[in-house]
Amino acid sequence: MEAVFEWDGQYSVDCPLLDEQHEELIQLAAELHRRYDAQERGTLAEAFGYMNAYTKYHLRLEEVVMERVDYPQLTEHVEEHRRFEEAIGLLQARFEAGDESAADAAAGLLSDWLLKHIREVDRHLVDYLKQSYPAEELKALMERSYSEVSLYTH
């Protein structure tokens, strides 16, 4: 799959908080890719670091929600997150060792993985949440979970 660096409504999981974060992740991957292509080497580390931190933040938010609702597929979902984090971590290590192409590879990996994850895994989570909770209760659950997770603790 070729990396997609532009959000499209077809990727929506119909959960505003998750959709906003998924869109932000695609934008961060696009920015990292743009900086790499433009040979903005001085800002690659900053963009890579922020993309990595925001990705961990988003994944943790999903995990907090799944833990709160005792999501039946929690283990599998979290394992998928960990495998992805490991792959990004390996690319980050390559980048820190001087391989700047690892930044572009990470942007592509995030884009490809995220779109597949949204379609195949997050969609199931949101379907479960919507079947289990009335809309207002779900909104409150998402907001409480959002307030528990900080971008700056990852």
N, CA, C and O atoms as a GROMACS GRO file, in nm:
protein
  616
    1MET      N    1   0.085  -0.118   0.000
    1MET     CA    2   0.000   0.000   0.000
    1MET      C    3   0.089   0.124   0.000
    1MET      O    4   0.187   0.132   0.075
    2GLU      N    5   0.056   0.219  -0.083
    2GLU     CA    6   0.130   0.344  -0.084
    2GLU      C    7   0.076   0.433   0.027
    2GLU      O    8  -0.044   0.438   0.052
    3ALA      N    9   0.166   0.504   0.093
    3ALA     CA   10   0.126   0.588   0.205
    3ALA      C   11   0.027   0.694   0.161
    3ALA      O   12   0.039   0.754   0.054
    4VAL      N   13  -0.072   0.716   0.246
    4VAL     CA   14  -0.172   0.820   0.224
    4VAL      C   15  -0.143   0.930   0.325
    4VAL      O   16  -0.137   0.905   0.446
    5PHE      N   17  -0.126   1.051   0.276
    5PHE     CA   18  -0.093   1.160   0.366
    5PHE      C   19  -0.200   1.267   0.369
    5PHE      O   20  -0.173   1.383   0.400
    6GLU      N   21  -0.322   1.228   0.337
    6GLU     CA   22  -0.433   1.323   0.343
    6GLU      C   23  -0.555   1.253   0.400
    6GLU      O   24  -0.591   1.144   0.357
    7TRP      N   25  -0.616   1.316   0.497
    7TRP     CA   26  -0.735   1.260   0.560
    7TRP      C   27  -0.851   1.264   0.462
    7TRP      O   28  -0.866   1.358   0.384
    8ASP      N   29  -0.931   1.161   0.469
    8ASP     CA   30  -1.050   1.150   0.386
    8ASP      C   31  -1.162   1.100   0.477
    8ASP      O   32  -1.139   1.012   0.561
    9GLY      N   33  -1.281   1.153   0.460
    9GLY     CA   34  -1.394   1.114   0.544
    9GLY      C   35  -1.422   0.965   0.544
    9GLY      O   36  -1.485   0.916   0.638
   10GLN      N   37  -1.378   0.893   0.442
   10GLN     CA   38  -1.402   0.749   0.439
   10GLN      C   39  -1.327   0.677   0.551
   10GLN      O   40  -1.359   0.562   0.582
   11TYR      N   41  -1.229   0.742   0.610
   11TYR     CA   42  -1.154   0.681   0.720
   11TYR      C   43  -1.221   0.701   0.855
   11TYR      O   44  -1.174   0.648   0.956
   12SER      N   45  -1.329   0.777   0.858
   12SER     CA   46  -1.397   0.807   0.984
   12SER      C   47  -1.449   0.680   1.050
   12SER      O   48  -1.499   0.589   0.984
   13VAL      N   49  -1.437   0.677   1.182
   13VAL     CA   50  -1.496   0.569   1.261
   13VAL      C   51  -1.624   0.618   1.329
   13VAL      O   52  -1.683   0.548   1.410
   14ASP      N   53  -1.664   0.740   1.296
   14ASP     CA   54  -1.786   0.801   1.348
   14ASP      C   55  -1.780   0.821   1.499
   14ASP      O   56  -1.878   0.803   1.571
   15CYS      N   57  -1.661   0.858   1.544
   15CYS     CA   58  -1.639   0.894   1.685
   15CYS      C   59  -1.550   1.018   1.679
   15CYS      O   60  -1.430   1.007   1.653
   16PRO      N   61  -1.608   1.137   1.704
   16PRO     CA   62  -1.534   1.262   1.679
   16PRO      C   63  -1.395   1.269   1.741
   16PRO      O   64  -1.300   1.314   1.676
   17LEU      N   65  -1.380   1.227   1.866
   17LEU     CA   66  -1.249   1.236   1.930
   17LEU      C   67  -1.146   1.149   1.858
   17LEU      O   68  -1.035   1.194   1.831
   18LEU      N   69  -1.183   1.025   1.828
   18LEU     CA   70  -1.088   0.938   1.759
   18LEU      C   71  -1.063   0.987   1.617
   18LEU      O   72  -0.949   0.983   1.570
   19ASP      N   73  -1.167   1.033   1.550
   19ASP     CA   74  -1.148   1.085   1.414
   19ASP      C   75  -1.053   1.204   1.413
   19ASP      O   76  -0.966   1.213   1.326
   20GLU      N   77  -1.069   1.295   1.509
   20GLU     CA   78  -0.979   1.411   1.516
   20GLU      C   79  -0.835   1.367   1.536
   20GLU      O   80  -0.743   1.420   1.473
   21GLN      N   81  -0.816   1.270   1.622
   21GLN     CA   82  -0.679   1.224   1.647
   21GLN      C   83  -0.624   1.146   1.529
   21GLN      O   84  -0.506   1.160   1.496
   22HIS      N   85  -0.706   1.066   1.465
   22HIS     CA   86  -0.658   0.994   1.346
   22HIS      C   87  -0.619   1.094   1.237
   22HIS      O   88  -0.517   1.077   1.170
   23GLU      N   89  -0.699   1.197   1.220
   23GLU     CA   90  -0.666   1.299   1.120
   23GLU      C   91  -0.535   1.369   1.156
   23GLU      O   92  -0.452   1.395   1.069
   24GLU      N   93  -0.517   1.401   1.284
   24GLU     CA   94  -0.393   1.464   1.328
   24GLU      C   95  -0.273   1.374   1.300
   24GLU      O   96  -0.168   1.423   1.258
   25LEU      N   97  -0.287   1.245   1.323
   25LEU     CA   98  -0.177   1.152   1.297
   25LEU      C   99  -0.141   1.150   1.149
   25LEU      O  100  -0.023   1.148   1.114
   26ILE      N  101  -0.241   1.150   1.062
   26ILE     CA  102  -0.214   1.154   0.918
   26ILE      C  103  -0.142   1.284   0.883
   26ILE      O  104  -0.048   1.284   0.803
   27GLN      N  105  -0.185   1.395   0.942
   27GLN     CA  106  -0.119   1.524   0.916
   27GLN      C  107   0.025   1.524   0.965
   27GLN      O  108   0.113   1.580   0.899
   28LEU      N  109   0.050   1.463   1.080
   28LEU     CA  110   0.187   1.457   1.132
   28LEU      C  111   0.275   1.371   1.041
   28LEU      O  112   0.390   1.406   1.016
   29ALA      N  113   0.221   1.260   0.993
   29ALA     CA  114   0.297   1.176   0.899
   29ALA      C  115   0.326   1.255   0.771
   29ALA      O  116   0.436   1.248   0.716
   30ALA      N  117   0.226   1.329   0.723
   30ALA     CA  118   0.245   1.410   0.601
   30ALA      C  119   0.352   1.516   0.622
   30ALA      O  120   0.433   1.542   0.533
   31GLU      N  121   0.352   1.578   0.739
   31GLU     CA  122   0.451   1.683   0.766
   31GLU      C  123   0.592   1.624   0.774
   31GLU      O  124   0.687   1.683   0.723
   32LEU      N  125   0.605   1.510   0.837
   32LEU     CA  126   0.736   1.445   0.843
   32LEU      C  127   0.783   1.407   0.703
   32LEU      O  128   0.899   1.428   0.669
   33HIS      N  129   0.695   1.354   0.623
   33HIS     CA  130   0.728   1.319   0.484
   33HIS      C  131   0.767   1.444   0.406
   33HIS      O  132   0.864   1.443   0.330
   34ARG      N  133   0.692   1.553   0.424
   34ARG     CA  134   0.721   1.677   0.353
   34ARG      C  135   0.860   1.730   0.391
   34ARG      O  136   0.938   1.771   0.305
   35ARG      N  137   0.890   1.728   0.520
   35ARG     CA  138   1.021   1.778   0.564
   35ARG      C  139   1.133   1.692   0.509
   35ARG      O  140   1.239   1.743   0.473
   36TYR      N  141   1.112   1.562   0.503
   36TYR     CA  142   1.214   1.475   0.447
   36TYR      C  143   1.234   1.505   0.299
   36TYR      O  144   1.347   1.520   0.253
   37ASP      N  145   1.125   1.514   0.223
   37ASP     CA  146   1.134   1.543   0.080
   37ASP      C  147   1.196   1.679   0.052
   37ASP      O  148   1.269   1.696  -0.046
   38ALA      N  149   1.169   1.776   0.138
   38ALA     CA  150   1.222   1.912   0.120
   38ALA      C  151   1.364   1.924   0.175
   38ALA      O  152   1.424   2.032   0.172
   39GLN      N  153   1.417   1.814   0.224
   39GLN     CA  154   1.551   1.810   0.281
   39GLN      C  155   1.569   1.911   0.395
   39GLN      O  156   1.673   1.974   0.408
   40GLU      N  157   1.465   1.923   0.476
   40GLU     CA  158   1.470   2.010   0.594
   40GLU      C  159   1.528   1.930   0.710
   40GLU      O  160   1.462   1.903   0.810
   41ARG      N  161   1.652   1.893   0.694
   41ARG     CA  162   1.718   1.803   0.789
   41ARG      C  163   1.722   1.857   0.931
   41ARG      O  164   1.717   1.780   1.027
   42GLY      N  165   1.730   1.986   0.946
   42GLY     CA  166   1.739   2.044   1.079
   42GLY      C  167   1.612   2.029   1.162
   42GLY      O  168   1.617   2.039   1.284
   43THR      N  169   1.500   2.004   1.097
   43THR     CA  170   1.374   1.992   1.171
   43THR      C  171   1.317   1.851   1.171
   43THR      O  172   1.210   1.826   1.227
   44LEU      N  173   1.387   1.758   1.108
   44LEU     CA  174   1.336   1.620   1.103
   44LEU      C  175   1.324   1.557   1.242
   44LEU      O  176   1.224   1.492   1.272
   45ALA      N  177   1.424   1.576   1.324
   45ALA     CA  178   1.423   1.513   1.457
   45ALA      C  179   1.304   1.562   1.539
   45ALA      O  180   1.239   1.483   1.607
   46GLU      N  181   1.278   1.691   1.533
   46GLU     CA  182   1.165   1.748   1.606
   46GLU      C  183   1.032   1.689   1.556
   46GLU      O  184   0.948   1.648   1.635
   47ALA      N  185   1.015   1.686   1.423
   47ALA     CA  186   0.891   1.634   1.366
   47ALA      C  187   0.874   1.485   1.396
   47ALA      O  188   0.765   1.439   1.427
   48PHE      N  189   0.983   1.409   1.385
   48PHE     CA  190   0.978   1.265   1.413
   48PHE      C  191   0.942   1.244   1.560
   48PHE      O  192   0.856   1.162   1.592
   49GLY      N  193   1.008   1.316   1.648
   49GLY     CA  194   0.982   1.301   1.791
   49GLY      C  195   0.838   1.333   1.827
   49GLY      O  196   0.776   1.261   1.906
   50TYR      N  197   0.784   1.440   1.769
   50TYR     CA  198   0.647   1.478   1.801
   50TYR      C  199   0.548   1.375   1.744
   50TYR      O  200   0.452   1.339   1.811
   51MET      N  201   0.573   1.329   1.622
   51MET     CA  202   0.485   1.229   1.563
   51MET      C  203   0.484   1.103   1.650
   51MET      O  204   0.378   1.044   1.674
   52ASN      N  205   0.599   1.062   1.696
   52ASN     CA  206   0.611   0.943   1.780
   52ASN      C  207   0.537   0.964   1.913
   52ASN      O  208   0.464   0.876   1.957
   53ALA      N  209   0.556   1.079   1.975
   53ALA     CA  210   0.490   1.108   2.102
   53ALA      C  211   0.338   1.113   2.086
   53ALA      O  212   0.265   1.059   2.169
   54TYR      N  213   0.291   1.178   1.981
   54TYR     CA  214   0.148   1.189   1.960
   54TYR      C  215   0.087   1.051   1.930
   54TYR      O  216  -0.025   1.021   1.972
   55THR      N  217   0.160   0.970   1.857
   55THR     CA  218   0.112   0.835   1.828
   55THR      C  219   0.094   0.756   1.957
   55THR      O  220  -0.009   0.691   1.976
   56LYS      N  221   0.193   0.761   2.046
   56LYS     CA  222   0.184   0.690   2.174
   56LYS      C  223   0.067   0.744   2.257
   56LYS      O  224  -0.005   0.668   2.322
   57TYR      N  225   0.050   0.875   2.256
   57TYR     CA  226  -0.060   0.939   2.327
   57TYR      C  227  -0.194   0.886   2.276
   57TYR      O  228  -0.281   0.849   2.355
   58HIS      N  229  -0.210   0.884   2.146
   58HIS     CA  230  -0.336   0.837   2.087
   58HIS      C  231  -0.362   0.690   2.121
   58HIS      O  232  -0.473   0.653   2.160
   59LEU      N  233  -0.259   0.608   2.107
   59LEU     CA  234  -0.276   0.466   2.136
   59LEU      C  235  -0.313   0.445   2.283
   59LEU      O  236  -0.396   0.360   2.315
   60ARG      N  237  -0.251   0.522   2.370
   60ARG     CA  238  -0.282   0.510   2.514
   60ARG      C  239  -0.427   0.552   2.541
   60ARG      O  240  -0.494   0.490   2.624
   61LEU      N  241  -0.475   0.655   2.473
   61LEU     CA  242  -0.613   0.697   2.491
   61LEU      C  243  -0.707   0.582   2.453
   61LEU      O  244  -0.801   0.551   2.527
   62GLU      N  245  -0.682   0.519   2.341
   62GLU     CA  246  -0.766   0.405   2.300
   62GLU      C  247  -0.762   0.297   2.408
   62GLU      O  248  -0.864   0.237   2.441
   63GLU      N  249  -0.644   0.272   2.462
   63GLU     CA  250  -0.629   0.167   2.562
   63GLU      C  251  -0.704   0.200   2.691
   63GLU      O  252  -0.764   0.111   2.752
   64VAL      N  253  -0.700   0.326   2.732
   64VAL     CA  254  -0.775   0.367   2.852
   64VAL      C  255  -0.924   0.344   2.831
   64VAL      O  256  -0.992   0.293   2.920
   65VAL      N  257  -0.974   0.382   2.715
   65VAL     CA  258  -1.116   0.360   2.685
   65VAL      C  259  -1.148   0.211   2.690
   65VAL      O  260  -1.247   0.171   2.752
   66MET      N  261  -1.065   0.130   2.624
   66MET     CA  262  -1.092  -0.015   2.620
   66MET      C  263  -1.088  -0.076   2.760
   66MET      O  264  -1.168  -0.164   2.792
   67GLU      N  265  -0.994  -0.030   2.844
   67GLU     CA  266  -0.986  -0.081   2.981
   67GLU      C  267  -1.111  -0.044   3.060
   67GLU      O  268  -1.165  -0.126   3.134
   68ARG      N  269  -1.157   0.079   3.044
   68ARG     CA  270  -1.275   0.126   3.118
   68ARG      C  271  -1.400   0.047   3.086
   68ARG      O  272  -1.484   0.024   3.173
   69VAL      N  273  -1.412   0.005   2.962
   69VAL     CA  274  -1.534  -0.065   2.921
   69VAL      C  275  -1.517  -0.216   2.919
   69VAL      O  276  -1.608  -0.289   2.878
   70ASP      N  277  -1.402  -0.263   2.965
   70ASP     CA  278  -1.372  -0.407   2.964
   70ASP      C  279  -1.395  -0.465   2.825
   70ASP      O  280  -1.466  -0.564   2.808
   71TYR      N  281  -1.334  -0.402   2.727
   71TYR     CA  282  -1.350  -0.439   2.587
   71TYR      C  283  -1.304  -0.583   2.565
   71TYR      O  284  -1.192  -0.617   2.601
   72PRO      N  285  -1.389  -0.668   2.507
   72PRO     CA  286  -1.354  -0.809   2.491
   72PRO      C  287  -1.228  -0.835   2.408
   72PRO      O  288  -1.162  -0.937   2.428
   73GLN      N  289  -1.194  -0.746   2.317
   73GLN     CA  290  -1.076  -0.767   2.232
   73GLN      C  291  -0.959  -0.678   2.276
   73GLN      O  292  -0.871  -0.646   2.196
   74LEU      N  293  -0.959  -0.640   2.402
   74LEU     CA  294  -0.854  -0.552   2.456
   74LEU      C  295  -0.714  -0.608   2.433
   74LEU      O  296  -0.628  -0.538   2.382
   75THR      N  297  -0.692  -0.732   2.469
   75THR     CA  298  -0.558  -0.790   2.459
   75THR      C  299  -0.505  -0.786   2.317
   75THR      O  300  -0.392  -0.746   2.293
   76GLU      N  301  -0.588  -0.828   2.223
   76GLU     CA  302  -0.545  -0.830   2.083
   76GLU      C  303  -0.518  -0.690   2.030
   76GLU      O  304  -0.422  -0.666   1.957
   77HIS      N  305  -0.605  -0.597   2.068
   77HIS     CA  306  -0.591  -0.459   2.022
   77HIS      C  307  -0.461  -0.398   2.077
   77HIS      O  308  -0.386  -0.334   2.003
   78VAL      N  309  -0.436  -0.418   2.205
   78VAL     CA  310  -0.315  -0.364   2.267
   78VAL      C  311  -0.190  -0.430   2.208
   78VAL      O  312  -0.090  -0.362   2.186
   79GLU      N  313  -0.196  -0.559   2.183
   79GLU     CA  314  -0.082  -0.627   2.121
   79GLU      C  315  -0.049  -0.566   1.984
   79GLU      O  316   0.067  -0.551   1.949
   80GLU      N  317  -0.152  -0.532   1.909
   80GLU     CA  318  -0.129  -0.468   1.780
   80GLU      C  319  -0.062  -0.332   1.799
   80GLU      O  320   0.028  -0.295   1.724
   81HIS      N  321  -0.108  -0.257   1.900
   81HIS     CA  322  -0.044  -0.129   1.930
   81HIS      C  323   0.105  -0.149   1.962
   81HIS      O  324   0.190  -0.075   1.913
   82ARG      N  325   0.134  -0.248   2.045
   82ARG     CA  326   0.274  -0.270   2.086
   82ARG      C  327   0.363  -0.310   1.969
   82ARG      O  328   0.477  -0.265   1.959
   83ARG      N  329   0.311  -0.394   1.880
   83ARG     CA  330   0.390  -0.432   1.762
   83ARG      C  331   0.420  -0.308   1.677
   83ARG      O  332   0.531  -0.292   1.626
   84PHE      N  333   0.323  -0.222   1.662
   84PHE     CA  334   0.344  -0.100   1.585
   84PHE      C  335   0.445  -0.010   1.654
   84PHE      O  336   0.536   0.042   1.589
   85GLU      N  337   0.430   0.009   1.785
   85GLU     CA  338   0.525   0.094   1.860
   85GLU      C  339   0.667   0.039   1.848
   85GLU      O  340   0.763   0.116   1.839
   86GLU      N  341   0.680  -0.092   1.849
   86GLU     CA  342   0.812  -0.154   1.834
   86GLU      C  343   0.872  -0.121   1.697
   86GLU      O  344   0.990  -0.088   1.687
   87ALA      N  345   0.791  -0.131   1.593
   87ALA     CA  346   0.839  -0.100   1.457
   87ALA      C  347   0.881   0.045   1.445
   87ALA      O  348   0.984   0.076   1.386
   88ILE      N  349   0.801   0.135   1.501
   88ILE     CA  350   0.836   0.278   1.498
   88ILE      C  351   0.962   0.302   1.581
   88ILE      O  352   1.047   0.382   1.544
   89GLY      N  353   0.973   0.232   1.694
   89GLY     CA  354   1.092   0.246   1.778
   89GLY      C  355   1.219   0.206   1.706
   89GLY      O  356   1.323   0.270   1.721
   90LEU      N  357   1.211   0.099   1.628
   90LEU     CA  358   1.328   0.055   1.550
   90LEU      C  359   1.366   0.160   1.446
   90LEU      O  360   1.484   0.187   1.423
   91LEU      N  361   1.266   0.220   1.383
   91LEU     CA  362   1.294   0.326   1.286
   91LEU      C  363   1.351   0.449   1.355
   91LEU      O  364   1.440   0.516   1.301
   92GLN      N  365   1.300   0.480   1.473
   92GLN     CA  366   1.353   0.594   1.547
   92GLN      C  367   1.501   0.569   1.584
   92GLN      O  368   1.582   0.661   1.575
   93ALA      N  369   1.534   0.448   1.623
   93ALA     CA  370   1.673   0.414   1.655
   93ALA      C  371   1.762   0.428   1.532
   93ALA      O  372   1.872   0.482   1.541
   94ARG      N  373   1.714   0.381   1.418
   94ARG     CA  374   1.790   0.398   1.293
   94ARG      C  375   1.811   0.547   1.263
   94ARG      O  376   1.920   0.588   1.224
   95PHE      N  377   1.707   0.626   1.282
   95PHE     CA  378   1.716   0.769   1.257
   95PHE      C  379   1.819   0.832   1.350
   95PHE      O  380   1.904   0.911   1.306
   96GLU      N  381   1.812   0.798   1.476
   96GLU     CA  382   1.905   0.854   1.574
   96GLU      C  383   2.049   0.811   1.547
   96GLU      O  384   2.143   0.878   1.589
   97ALA      N  385   2.065   0.697   1.478
   97ALA     CA  386   2.199   0.651   1.441
   97ALA      C  387   2.248   0.716   1.312
   97ALA      O  388   2.358   0.685   1.264
   98GLY      N  389   2.167   0.805   1.255
   98GLY     CA  390   2.212   0.880   1.138
   98GLY      C  391   2.143   0.847   1.007
   98GLY      O  392   2.174   0.907   0.904
   99ASP      N  393   2.051   0.753   1.008
   99ASP     CA  394   1.980   0.716   0.886
   99ASP      C  395   1.854   0.802   0.873
   99ASP      O  396   1.748   0.767   0.926
  100GLU      N  397   1.867   0.914   0.803
  100GLU     CA  398   1.754   1.006   0.792
  100GLU      C  399   1.638   0.948   0.713
  100GLU      O  400   1.524   0.991   0.731
  101SER      N  401   1.663   0.852   0.626
  101SER     CA  402   1.554   0.790   0.550
  101SER      C  403   1.457   0.716   0.642
  101SER      O  404   1.343   0.690   0.603
  102ALA      N  405   1.501   0.683   0.762
  102ALA     CA  406   1.413   0.615   0.857
  102ALA      C  407   1.295   0.704   0.896
  102ALA      O  408   1.188   0.654   0.930
  103ALA      N  409   1.314   0.836   0.893
  103ALA     CA  410   1.204   0.928   0.924
  103ALA      C  411   1.094   0.915   0.820
  103ALA      O  412   0.976   0.908   0.853
  104ASP      N  413   1.133   0.912   0.693
  104ASP     CA  414   1.034   0.899   0.587
  104ASP      C  415   0.968   0.762   0.592
  104ASP      O  416   0.848   0.750   0.570
  105ALA      N  417   1.046   0.660   0.622
  105ALA     CA  418   0.990   0.525   0.636
  105ALA      C  419   0.888   0.521   0.750
  105ALA      O  420   0.785   0.454   0.739
  106ALA      N  421   0.917   0.591   0.859
  106ALA     CA  422   0.824   0.595   0.973
  106ALA      C  423   0.695   0.667   0.936
  106ALA      O  424   0.587   0.625   0.976
  107ALA      N  425   0.706   0.775   0.859
  107ALA     CA  426   0.586   0.846   0.815
  107ALA      C  427   0.499   0.755   0.730
  107ALA      O  428   0.377   0.751   0.748
  108GLY      N  429   0.560   0.683   0.638
  108GLY     CA  430   0.485   0.590   0.554
  108GLY      C  431   0.425   0.476   0.634
  108GLY      O  432   0.311   0.436   0.611
  109LEU      N  433   0.502   0.423   0.728
  109LEU     CA  434   0.453   0.314   0.813
  109LEU      C  435   0.333   0.360   0.894
  109LEU      O  436   0.232   0.290   0.901
  110LEU      N  437   0.342   0.479   0.954
  110LEU     CA  438   0.230   0.530   1.033
  110LEU      C  439   0.106   0.544   0.946
  110LEU      O  440  -0.002   0.500   0.984
  111SER      N  441   0.122   0.604   0.830
  111SER     CA  442   0.007   0.623   0.741
  111SER      C  443  -0.055   0.489   0.702
  111SER      O  444  -0.176   0.471   0.716
  112ASP      N  445   0.026   0.397   0.653
  112ASP     CA  446  -0.025   0.266   0.609
  112ASP      C  447  -0.089   0.189   0.724
  112ASP      O  448  -0.200   0.138   0.713
  113TRP      N  449  -0.017   0.182   0.836
  113TRP     CA  450  -0.065   0.106   0.950
  113TRP      C  451  -0.194   0.167   1.005
  113TRP      O  452  -0.290   0.096   1.035
  114LEU      N  453  -0.194   0.300   1.018
  114LEU     CA  454  -0.310   0.367   1.077
  114LEU      C  455  -0.436   0.342   0.995
  114LEU      O  456  -0.541   0.311   1.051
  115LEU      N  457  -0.427   0.356   0.864
  115LEU     CA  458  -0.547   0.338   0.781
  115LEU      C  459  -0.599   0.194   0.791
  115LEU      O  460  -0.720   0.173   0.797
  116LYS      N  461  -0.509   0.098   0.793
  116LYS     CA  462  -0.550  -0.042   0.808
  116LYS      C  463  -0.609  -0.063   0.948
  116LYS      O  464  -0.712  -0.130   0.962
  117HIS      N  465  -0.546  -0.008   1.048
  117HIS     CA  466  -0.590  -0.022   1.187
  117HIS      C  467  -0.729   0.042   1.205
  117HIS      O  468  -0.815  -0.014   1.272
  118ILE      N  469  -0.750   0.158   1.145
  118ILE     CA  470  -0.880   0.225   1.155
  118ILE      C  471  -0.988   0.136   1.096
  118ILE      O  472  -1.092   0.113   1.159
  119ARG      N  473  -0.964   0.088   0.976
  119ARG     CA  474  -1.065   0.009   0.904
  119ARG      C  475  -1.095  -0.124   0.970
  119ARG      O  476  -1.211  -0.167   0.975
  120GLU      N  477  -0.992  -0.190   1.021
  120GLU     CA  478  -1.009  -0.327   1.067
  120GLU      C  479  -1.021  -0.343   1.218
  120GLU      O  480  -1.081  -0.439   1.265
  121VAL      N  481  -0.965  -0.250   1.295
  121VAL     CA  482  -0.961  -0.270   1.440
  121VAL      C  483  -1.040  -0.162   1.514
  121VAL      O  484  -1.126  -0.193   1.597
  122ASP      N  485  -1.011  -0.036   1.485
  122ASP     CA  486  -1.082   0.072   1.554
  122ASP      C  487  -1.230   0.073   1.521
  122ASP      O  488  -1.313   0.107   1.606
  123ARG      N  489  -1.265   0.037   1.400
  123ARG     CA  490  -1.407   0.031   1.360
  123ARG      C  491  -1.481  -0.067   1.451
  123ARG      O  492  -1.593  -0.039   1.493
  124HIS      N  493  -1.420  -0.181   1.482
  124HIS     CA  494  -1.484  -0.279   1.570
  124HIS      C  495  -1.499  -0.223   1.712
  124HIS      O  496  -1.601  -0.245   1.777
  125LEU      N  497  -1.397  -0.152   1.758
  125LEU     CA  498  -1.404  -0.091   1.891
  125LEU      C  499  -1.520   0.008   1.898
  125LEU      O  500  -1.601   0.003   1.991
  126VAL      N  501  -1.529   0.096   1.801
  126VAL     CA  502  -1.636   0.197   1.803
  126VAL      C  503  -1.773   0.131   1.790
  126VAL      O  504  -1.868   0.174   1.855
  127ASP      N  505  -1.784   0.030   1.707
  127ASP     CA  506  -1.912  -0.041   1.696
  127ASP      C  507  -1.952  -0.100   1.832
  127ASP      O  508  -2.068  -0.091   1.872
  128TYR      N  509  -1.855  -0.159   1.901
  128TYR     CA  510  -1.881  -0.215   2.034
  128TYR      C  511  -1.926  -0.105   2.130
  128TYR      O  512  -2.023  -0.122   2.204
  129LEU      N  513  -1.855   0.007   2.129
  129LEU     CA  514  -1.890   0.118   2.219
  129LEU      C  515  -2.030   0.170   2.192
  129LEU      O  516  -2.107   0.195   2.284
  130LYS      N  517  -2.064   0.186   2.065
  130LYS     CA  518  -2.196   0.238   2.030
  130LYS      C  519  -2.308   0.141   2.063
  130LYS      O  520  -2.419   0.182   2.094
  131GLN      N  521  -2.279   0.013   2.056
  131GLN     CA  522  -2.380  -0.087   2.092
  131GLN      C  523  -2.396  -0.097   2.243
  131GLN      O  524  -2.503  -0.136   2.292
  132SER      N  525  -2.292  -0.062   2.317
  132SER     CA  526  -2.291  -0.080   2.462
  132SER      C  527  -2.332   0.044   2.541
  132SER      O  528  -2.374   0.033   2.657
  133TYR      N  529  -2.320   0.163   2.480
  133TYR     CA  530  -2.343   0.287   2.554
  133TYR      C  531  -2.430   0.383   2.475
  133TYR      O  532  -2.410   0.400   2.354
  134PRO      N  533  -2.525   0.447   2.542
  134PRO     CA  534  -2.600   0.554   2.475
  134PRO      C  535  -2.504   0.668   2.436
  134PRO      O  536  -2.399   0.683   2.497
  135ALA      N  537  -2.541   0.745   2.337
  135ALA     CA  538  -2.452   0.847   2.280
  135ALA      C  539  -2.395   0.943   2.385
  135ALA      O  540  -2.275   0.969   2.385
  136GLU      N  541  -2.478   0.994   2.473
  136GLU     CA  542  -2.430   1.090   2.574
  136GLU      C  543  -2.335   1.025   2.673
  136GLU      O  544  -2.236   1.086   2.715
  137GLU      N  545  -2.364   0.903   2.711
  137GLU     CA  546  -2.277   0.830   2.803
  137GLU      C  547  -2.142   0.800   2.736
  137GLU      O  548  -2.037   0.810   2.800
  138LEU      N  549  -2.147   0.764   2.610
  138LEU     CA  550  -2.024   0.738   2.535
  138LEU      C  551  -1.940   0.865   2.523
  138LEU      O  552  -1.819   0.861   2.539
  139LYS      N  553  -2.005   0.975   2.494
  139LYS     CA  554  -1.933   1.103   2.484
  139LYS      C  555  -1.864   1.136   2.616
  139LYS      O  556  -1.748   1.176   2.618
  140ALA      N  557  -1.935   1.119   2.727
  140ALA     CA  558  -1.878   1.145   2.860
  140ALA      C  559  -1.762   1.051   2.889
  140ALA      O  560  -1.660   1.093   2.944
  141LEU      N  561  -1.776   0.925   2.853
  141LEU     CA  562  -1.669   0.827   2.871
  141LEU      C  563  -1.544   0.869   2.794
  141LEU      O  564  -1.433   0.865   2.847
  142MET      N  565  -1.563   0.910   2.670
  142MET     CA  566  -1.450   0.953   2.588
  142MET      C  567  -1.383   1.076   2.648
  142MET      O  568  -1.261   1.085   2.653
  143GLU      N  569  -1.463   1.171   2.694
  143GLU     CA  570  -1.407   1.294   2.752
  143GLU      C  571  -1.331   1.264   2.881
  143GLU      O  572  -1.224   1.322   2.904
  144ARG      N  573  -1.384   1.176   2.965
  144ARG     CA  574  -1.312   1.139   3.089
  144ARG      C  575  -1.180   1.071   3.055
  144ARG      O  576  -1.077   1.100   3.116
  145SER      N  577  -1.184   0.982   2.958
  145SER     CA  578  -1.062   0.911   2.918
  145SER      C  579  -0.961   1.009   2.861
  145SER      O  580  -0.842   0.999   2.890
  146TYR      N  581  -1.008   1.101   2.780
  146TYR     CA  582  -0.922   1.202   2.719
  146TYR      C  583  -0.851   1.284   2.827
  146TYR      O  584  -0.733   1.318   2.813
  147SER      N  585  -0.923   1.316   2.933
  147SER     CA  586  -0.863   1.399   3.039
  147SER      C  587  -0.759   1.323   3.121
  147SER      O  588  -0.678   1.384   3.190
  148GLU      N  589  -0.761   1.190   3.114
  148GLU     CA  590  -0.666   1.108   3.190
  148GLU      C  591  -0.531   1.091   3.122
  148GLU      O  592  -0.431   1.062   3.187
  149VAL      N  593  -0.528   1.110   2.992
  149VAL     CA  594  -0.408   1.082   2.916
  149VAL      C  595  -0.344   1.213   2.871
  149VAL      O  596  -0.411   1.300   2.815
  150SER      N  597  -0.215   1.225   2.897
  150SER     CA  598  -0.146   1.348   2.859
  150SER      C  599  -0.043   1.320   2.750
  150SER      O  600   0.029   1.219   2.753
  151LEU      N  601  -0.038   1.409   2.657
  151LEU     CA  602   0.062   1.399   2.549
  151LEU      C  603   0.202   1.406   2.605
  151LEU      O  604   0.295   1.350   2.547
  152TYR      N  605   0.219   1.474   2.714
  152TYR     CA  606   0.353   1.502   2.763
  152TYR      C  607   0.406   1.398   2.861
  152TYR      O  608   0.513   1.416   2.918
  153THR      N  609   0.332   1.289   2.881
  153THR     CA  610   0.383   1.184   2.971
  153THR      C  611   0.438   1.066   2.894
  153THR      O  612   0.473   0.965   2.954
  154HIS      N  613   0.445   1.077   2.761
  154HIS     CA  614   0.493   0.964   2.680
  154HIS      C  615   0.626   0.997   2.618
  154HIS      O  616   0.682   0.914   2.546
   0.00000   0.00000   0.00000
